Amino acid sequence: MRTWIVAGNWKMNNTIAEAVALAKAIKDGTATLKRGEVILAPPFTSLQSVSQTINDSRVALAAQNMHQEEKGAFTGEVSPVMLKDCGCTHVIIGHSERRKYFHEKDADVNLKVKKALACGLKPIMCVGETEEEREKNVTRAVVGRQVKEGLRGVEKINNVVIAYEPVWAIGTGKVATSAQAQEVHSFIRVILKDLFGDGAASNTRILYGGSVTKDNIGELIAMEDIDGALVGGASLKADGFLGIIKNIAEKK
Ligand code: 13P
């Protein structure tokens, strides 16, 4: 039985004071949850403060990116060792904004996934097609390649979370239908079966991301292969994010 996950990707938002206030509200709002995992991914600058805020709660901490080396002359970068030092247990890797604006390729994603695992961080590896790719009917080819290349050389998948985030649904208000999302999620699970075997594939959490709100999560989470959500905009307000968590907790 897979445990659901709701992760909030705050992207480049929130000062330290704002981050701490939001994290405190999420901590308080999830205090009575019995199952499920809630993860917050603030910007680097507030990781440590958020870590202290959520200490002793069921809320976990993720970074939004990392460098694939542990240390060295890489000006402006942050290493997995530093993220662990700040209290992170997870790290988002290969988000489509990293792919689009910072030119991250599948090979970079793969190096980061492997390094995160080696350092004891759980990667939340993002995949997803653009609108143009969906229109050209190459969604499976693109997502299949991203999953296979991103996980190349990974031996065990039990600490990996996959997030399917169709690029056309991110920040656009154009959420994928539950059928569209389920179709890709089950396709991803088939690939995982090929790569890692039945048991490992059926235990892997696959999250949906892209314009998730408390009003549309109900339909998505009812799908067999959707194990939670990676939430952007709606994770920036406690009410909206807690509403998503509540709707998932009631259904899964
Ligand atoms: P939105 O929820 O704002 O569409 O963003 C999704 C996302 O990119 C989460 O990583």
Boltz pocket constraint, residues with backbone or C-beta under 6 A from the ligand:
constraints:
  - pocket:
      binder: B
      contacts: [[A, 9], [A, 95], [A, 165], [A, 169], [A, 170], [A, 171], [A, 172], [A, 173], [A, 209], [A, 210], [A, 211], [A, 212], [A, 230], [A, 231], [A, 232], [A, 233], [A, 234]]
      max_distance: 6.0
